Amino acid sequence: MCKIFSEIDPSAYTTETRSVRIAGHATSIRLEAAFWETLDQIAAAQGVTVGRFLTKLHDEVLDLRGDVTNFASLLRCACLVHASAARPAAGQTERLMHEAAADFMPAM
């Protein structure tokens, strides 16, 4: 099972810094490329730019909580929530469980 994770292309976890404008202020956000790709997909699915999506999310959290702490971590969690909505098919889940059992089964 660890091969599934260890074989991830390093370009997916290379950090990427993007300059964005949120609430009229220019800032930069550093995330791994895979998270930026997911944010691009989320924004595209909603018919907006990533910048507009980030601004809307920031504003909603600000309205809800009164403060936005650790926005980069919030973005990573948003990507995980998005990914969990697209869970693998049952056959793929069974294959992963079989591989995990084989990887972690004690040698006899």
N, C-alpha and C positions, 0 to 999 in steps of 0.2 A: 504494500500500500504506500509506503513512503516514496517509492519510485514516482508515483503520481505527482507528488509534491516536489521531490528533488529534481525532477526533470523539467520543472517550469523554466521557460526561457528567461534568462537573466534580464532581458530588456523589459519584461513585465514588472519587475520589482526595482528597476532603476528609478531613482527619484527624479521628478520633473517639477520645476517651479514655474508657475504661471502667474502673470500679473493680471489682476481682475479689479473691477471697480464695484464695491459693495456700499450701498447707502451713500453714494456720491464720493466715497473715499477710495483712492487707489491703494491696493495692498497686494501682497503676493502670498500664494499658498503653495506649499510643497507637499506633493503626494506621489505615490508610486504610479508608474505609467498605467498599470492595470486599473487603478481607481479612476484616473482621468478618462480612460476609455469607457468605463462604466458610466461615469457622469455624462460623457458625450452622448451615450446611448439613451440615458434617462431624459436628457434635455431634448434630444431629437424626437423621441417618442411623444414629448409634450409640445413639440413644434416651437421650441424656443432655443436661444443660444445657451451655452453653459453659463455665461455671465448672468443672463437674466434668471436662469434657474437658481444659481447661487444666491442672487439678490433676494429672490422670492423666499427661498428657504431661510435665509438669514433673517429677513423681516418677520416671517411667521414664528420663528423661534424667539425672536426679540419680543414680539407681542405676547407669546405664550409664557415665557419665563422671565422677561424683563432684562435678560442678559444672555449673551452668546459666548459661552466659554469653550475653548478648544474646538474651534470651527473645523479644523482639519480632521480631528477625530470624529466629529459629527458626520462629516462627509464620508469617511471610511465606513462608519456604521450604516449610513444611508445606502451605500453600495452593497453592503451585506444584506440589508433588508430587501433590496431590489433583487439580488441574486437568489435569496431564499424563495422568492416568488417563482423562480424558474428552476425548481428542483429537478434533478436528473430523473429520467424515466425509471420505472421499477427494475427493468432488466439491468440498467447501468448500476443502480444501487446494489443489486444482488452481486454483480461482478466485483464492485469495490469491496463489499463485505467479504467475499471469498478471498480476494487478494490480501485484505487486511488480516484475515485469519491465518493465511499461509505465511505472511510476513512475520507475524508475532507468535506463531506456534512454536513451542520449544522443539529443538531438533531431537530426534530419537535415534 
